[in-house]
Amino acid sequence: MNDSISSTFSALADPTRRAILARLALGETSVSELAEPFKISMPAVSKHLRVLETAGLITRSRNAQLRPCKLKPEPLREAAAWLDEYRNFWEQSFDRLDEYLKTLQVEQKKTKKHKHKEKHHGRNKK
């Protein structure tokens, strides 16, 4: 898993890391502030941050003891663009399926009308 999109999706696979990214989307913050809402140890938070940093999703700088973290949106943009290609494929596939189903419905209505006419014509002839 050397490519950046794989690293991004791997990092996003964990709900804690997604929550950290959501918080960082609001702006730069310290590691201790990021750790507050989670019931995990500070070393566990640091591991999550390391995964996010390795994936290129965040940066950590040195500002005295704070070590503020900041979101890097580019890997998320790349992942979103990759997903958009598949979204376009599925939308086109669903559009084709929708057209096919509409065609079937029209054919089914024609068949029902034809059967209905045959049924009534058959009764009237008796």
C-alpha angles and dihedrals in degrees: 000000000000101000120094097238091056090049090049094051091044090053091046092052091084119076093213091056091047089052090050090052091048090054092047090052085071091057146287115319141169126265091245091054090049091051096051100087095046127084093217133101124269091248089055090051089049090053091052090049090050091054091049091047093048089051088053093243096120141021126215121204133188115250105159106289097334102083092196117211126216132191117245105204100190097086089049090051090051091050091047091050090050091050091047090062089058093041089057090049093051093045090053090047091050091048090054091047090049091052091048092050091049089052090051091050092052091049091047091052091050091050092049092049091049092049090046092053091048091050094051094042090051091054094048093054094059 
